[in-house]
Amino acid sequence: MDVTRATSAAAALLTAFGLDVSAESTKRTPERMVNAYRELLTPREFDLTTFPNDEKYDELLLQRDISFVSLCEHHALPFTGKATVGYLPGDRIVGLSKLARVVELFSRRPQVQERLTKQIAVWLDEHLSPKGVGVVLRAEHTCMTLRGVQAPGTSSESLGPFVSFCGKPDRRDG
């Protein structure tokens, strides 16, 4: 990321909107704005930790209420929500904190909710080789609640492209 260029662009945008970025209270606003977006768009690095499924656990594991923040790629405004991620273990089980890390990995970029849902499910399927995986995201989009239709409290729910559960066909196959 080119912080100097981004800060200049932020100052130009704010100035175009009539904000005096030379005032004492606002002179660092462009820098703060860039830092905020950089934080929103940078996931923390992590290593996927898995362990042998020695107990042969074969029931659904769900992790609910994983908070996430993403940035609408159409309006550059945040959308926030909760994810539920579930999987049926295969030969390996995952360190539970890693499910939240995967949600963060894909949410910390310009995004649409539908793609975010699919990316999480596909990544987990590819990296865990579980018997099944599913993702449900519920989010409030500020591009819809603060502007446009201005419908505060409205949420959107997306269901992941579930891969095979208990021998049922993979939803991605059509």
N, C-alpha and C positions, 0 to 999 in steps of 0.2 A: 504494500500500500504506500502510495506517495503522499505522506502526511502534509508536506509543504503545499503541494498542489491542491489537495483536498481542503486544507484550511483556507487557502486563497479563494477557492470556489465557494466555500461556505460563506465567507465574508462577502463575496460578490452577490450571492443569493439573498442573504439577509439585508444587505444594502439595497438591493432591488425591491425588497418588500418594505423599505422605508425605515429599517432599524439603523440607528446610528451606532456603528460598531467601534467608534472612537471614544465613546463615553466610558467613564471609569467602570461602570457596572456591566458593560457589554463588550469591552475590548477583548476579553478572552472567550467570548461566546462562540466564535467560529472554531477555535481550538477545542473547546468543550464539546461542541457538536460533533466534530470529527472523532474525538475520543469515544463519545457515546456510540456512534455508528460502528467504529472499529470494534468496540466491545460486543455489540449486537451481532457482528458478522464474523467473529473469531471463536470457533469452538476450542475447548481445551483438548490437548492431545491426551490420548490414553492408549493403553495396550489392552486388548481383549484378554481377560483372564477366564480360562475355562478349567474344569476339573473333571476327572473321570466320573461317570455316572455309575459308581460301584454298587449302589443300592438298586439299580435298574428302575429308578423312579419313572413312571410312565403316565403320570397324570398331568393335567394342565397346570402350569405355573403362571399366575397373573401378577403383574406389578401395576398398580393403579395410581392415579393422581400424580403422575410425573409432570411437574410444571415445565412449560417451555415458553419461549419467546422467539418469534421469527419476524421477518420483515417482508411485508407484501411487496412482491417484485413489480407490481403495477403502480403503486402509490408511494412506496418507500415509507410506509407507516407500519407500526408493529401490529402483530396479532399474537394474542396470548391464549394459552389454554392448558389443558390436562391431557396426557396420553395414558392409555392403558395398553400395555404390551404383554402378550402372552405367548408361551411356546410349550410344546410337548417335547421334552428332552429325548435326544437320541443317545449316542454313546457318551456325550459330554454334557455337563451343566455349566451355566455361566455364572460368574460372580455377579450378584444382583445389582451392584452399583453400575455395572456396565450397561444394563438396559437403559438407564437414565442417560448415560454417556452417549449412547447411540442416538437417542432422541435429540440430544444437544448437537451432536455431530452434524445432523442434517437440518436442524432448525436454525442454526447460526449462519444463515446465508439468505439472500433474496429468494423468496420461495412462494409457492402456492400450496395450500393445505393438501390438496389431492396428491401432488407429487411427493410432498413430505411424508405422507402416510405410506405410500408405496415404497419410497426409498428406505425407510426404516425396516419394513417387512422383508424386502428383498435382501438387504444387507445382512439381517439376522439369519435368514435362510441360507445365504451363501457362506457365512462365517461359522455358523453353529451346526449346520446339517441336522436340524431337529426333525422330528416326525411331523411337526406342524408349527406354524407361527401366525399370529394375528395382531393387528394394530388398530386401535380406535383412537381418533383424535377429536376433541371437542374444543373449539376455539372461538374467541370473540375477536373480530377483525375491526380495528379502529378505522380502517378505510371505509367501513360501512357504518360504524356507530358515531363517528365524529364528523363525517362529511357525507355528501351524497344523500342517501335515504335517511340518515341520522336516526337509526333504530337502536338505541342503547339497550343492552341486555340480550340482544340477539346472538345466538351462537350457531356455529356450523359444525356438523359432525361428519366425519369421514371414517369409513371402515376399510382396513387394509386389504390387499390382494392375498387373502388367506391361502397358504399353501396346505397341502394335504393334511387333514386331521382324521385320524382313525380310519385310514383306508378310503376316505371319501375323495372324489376327484379334486384336483388342484383348481381353484377358481381362476387362476391365470390361464388355464387351458381353454377357456371359452365357456 
